[in-house]
Amino acid sequence: MERTREDILKDLREHPERHRHDFLGLTACCMINGALDISLTEAHSQYVNLGTNGGVSCDVSSGPCACGARH
């Protein structure tokens, strides 16, 4: 079954606990047809509560993060 952006967003909203990724996991989760969908990486920081750094929401549990830090 091919994954779609809409399917991933729905799963993010309904099951954010499934989306606590490290950097490689986030990248894999946000790939659609071989391309990284940046809007999905942003959605992870919105729906998955991984904390904040300097007022910016984190998108990964380890590795380079949207907040500018490396966890």
C-alpha positions as CSV (number, residue, x, y, z in Angstrom):
1,M,0.0,0.0,0.0
2,E,1.4,3.4,-1.0
3,R,1.6,6.0,1.8
4,T,0.1,9.4,1.2
5,R,0.7,12.7,2.9
6,E,-2.9,12.7,4.1
7,D,-2.6,9.2,5.6
8,I,0.5,10.3,7.5
9,L,-1.1,13.5,8.7
10,K,-4.1,11.6,9.9
11,D,-1.9,9.1,11.8
12,L,0.1,12.0,13.3
13,R,-3.1,13.6,14.7
14,E,-4.7,10.3,15.9
15,H,-1.5,8.6,17.2
16,P,1.3,11.0,17.9
17,E,2.9,8.4,20.2
18,R,3.8,6.4,17.0
19,H,5.8,9.3,15.7
20,R,8.5,9.9,18.3
21,H,11.4,9.5,15.9
22,D,15.1,10.0,15.9
23,F,16.4,11.9,12.9
24,L,16.6,8.9,10.6
25,G,13.1,7.7,11.6
26,L,11.7,11.2,10.9
27,T,13.3,11.3,7.5
28,A,11.9,7.8,6.7
29,C,8.4,8.7,7.9
30,C,8.3,11.9,5.8
31,M,9.3,10.3,2.5
32,I,6.6,10.2,-0.1
33,N,7.4,8.6,-3.5
34,G,11.1,9.0,-2.8
35,A,11.0,12.7,-1.9
36,L,11.2,14.3,1.6
37,D,8.0,16.2,2.3
38,I,9.1,19.1,4.5
39,S,5.6,19.9,5.5
40,L,5.4,16.5,7.2
41,T,8.5,17.2,9.2
42,E,6.9,20.5,10.4
43,A,3.7,18.6,11.3
44,H,5.8,16.3,13.5
45,S,6.9,19.2,15.6
46,Q,3.3,20.4,15.8
47,Y,1.6,17.1,16.8
48,V,4.3,15.2,18.7
49,N,5.2,16.7,22.0
50,L,8.9,16.3,22.2
51,G,9.5,19.6,24.0
52,T,10.8,23.0,23.0
53,N,14.2,24.8,22.8
54,G,14.2,28.5,22.7
55,G,10.5,28.6,21.9
56,V,10.9,26.3,18.9
57,S,9.2,22.9,19.0
58,C,11.4,19.8,18.6
59,D,10.8,17.3,15.8
60,V,13.2,14.5,16.8
61,S,14.1,12.6,20.0
62,S,17.8,12.4,18.9
63,G,19.9,13.9,16.2
64,P,19.7,17.3,14.4
65,C,16.5,19.0,15.4
66,A,14.2,21.7,14.1
67,C,14.9,23.7,17.3
68,G,18.6,24.2,16.2
69,A,20.0,21.7,18.7
70,R,21.3,18.2,18.4
71,H,19.7,15.9,20.9
